[in-house]
Amino acid sequence: MNTTSSPSSGAAPRPVPAILVGGFIAGLLDLTCAYISYGIHMPRGIARGLVGSIAFQGGNGYYVLGIALHFFIALSAAAVYYGATLKLKFLKEYPFVCGLFYGIAIFLVMNLIVLPLSAIHFKGPFTMRGLDQGLLVHMFLIGLPIAYSVRIFSRSR
């Protein structure tokens, strides 16, 4: 059996841990902040975006659906960031700045595309407090964990 490796082979990319860890941490931090801001029924509000107002009338399945959707979105955001780093190497080199800007991008996509197209149809108006809190949460609790997770799991071993 030949166990030699080529001189150019470095550490293999590890997309799964980068996406899972970054997405899970971002999802957990955002979920915690959302519970604090919106209360215990917040996952039903997320499910409402998919199934409509029945999410508040139905059973615990809608609660679980809301949490599952929340983590699906967080893991998808981590996967998109990881995919972008394959072509844009600076995203891994400068995770602080890039993570902050990625958090802003996620905030904009969620508020200007996802929510208006969901069953909620939310289009504003936005309060200044809501904008400040939403931007800060997305920048520091979503963008940064994803960017640093990708950087950490993309390093050479």
N, C-alpha and C positions, 0 to 999 in steps of 0.2 A: 504494500500500500504506500503510495506516495503522499507524504505529509508536508512537502515543501510548499511554501507560498511565494508568490511573486514579490519582488522588492517594493512594488508600488501599492501592494495591498495594505491598507491601514485597517483601522477598526471598522467593522461592518456597521452600516447605519442601523439605528435601533428606533424605527418609527413607532412601533407599538407601545413601548414604555413611554416615549416622549408624548404621544397623543393621549394615552390613558392617564398618566400621572398629571400632565398639564390640564387636561379636560376635567378630571375628577377634582383636582384642587380648585380650579376656577369655578366649577359648578357648585362645589360645597361652600366656598366663600360667598358666592353670589346668592345661593339658596339661604344661607344664614342671614345675610343682609336683607333679603326679601322677607324672610320671616319677621325680622325685627321691624321692618318698615310697613308691611302689609298685613301681618297677622297670620294666624294658624291656617286660615283657609286659602292662603296664597297659591298652593298647588292646584286648587280647583280653578283659580283664575287663569293659570297657564293652560289647563285642559280646556277651558272655555274658548281659548283661541282656536282650537281645533274642532270642538263639537258644539260650541254655542252655550247658551244659558243653561242647558240641561246639566252641565257639569256641577252646578250648585244644587240641583235637585236630586241627583243620582247618589249612588252609594260610594263606598270607599274606592271602588275601581277608578273613579274619576280623579280621586286624590292621588292614587298611585300613577295614573296616566300623566298627570301634571308633573310629578317628580321625574318620571321617565323622559318626558319631552324636554324638561329642563336640562337633564344630563345629556340627552341626545344633541341638543343645541351646543352645549359646552364642548362635548367631544368633537362635534363637527367643526367648531371654531378652531380647536387645537389641530385637527387634521388639515384644515385649510392653511393654517400658519406653517405647519410642517411641510406641506406640499410647496408652499411659496419659498421656503428656505432652500429647496433643491435647486432653484434657479437664481434666487436673490441671496447670495451668501452673506451680505451685510446684515440680514435679519438675525443670523446667529452671532455675528461679531459684536453687535450693539443691542443686546436684548433689552436694556433699560429703556432707551429712547424708542426702539421699534415696538416694544411691548406697550408702551404708553399710547403710541399712535395706533397700534392695532386695537387697543381697547376703545379708542374713539371711533374707529371704523366699525367695530362690532355694535357700538351704541347707535351709530347712524343707520346701519343696516336694519337693526331690530326696530328702531323707532320710525324710520321713513319707508321701509319696505315690508318687513314681516308683520308688524302690528296692523298697519292699514289694510293689508291683504288678508288678515286672519278673520275669524268670525267675530272678533271684538270690533274691528274697523276703527281703531283708535287713530286719530290724526291730529290730536292736540285740542285745545291750545296747551302749551307746556308752561308750567310755572318755572320761575327762576330757580327755586329750591329743588324742583324735580330735575331740571337740567343739570344743576351743579352736582346733586347726589348721583344721578345716573351716569354722568361723565366720569366722576371720580371713582365710582364703583367699577365701571367698566375698564377704566385705565389701570387702576391699582389692584383690583381683586380678580380681574379676568385676563386682561392683556399681559400683565407682568408674569403671573404664574405660567401662562402658556409659553411665553417667550423664553423664560428661564428654564422651563422643563425641556424645551426643544434644544436649547443650548447645552444643557447638562448631559442629555442623552445622545447628543451628537458629537461629543468630545471623543478623542482617541483614547482607547484604553491602554 
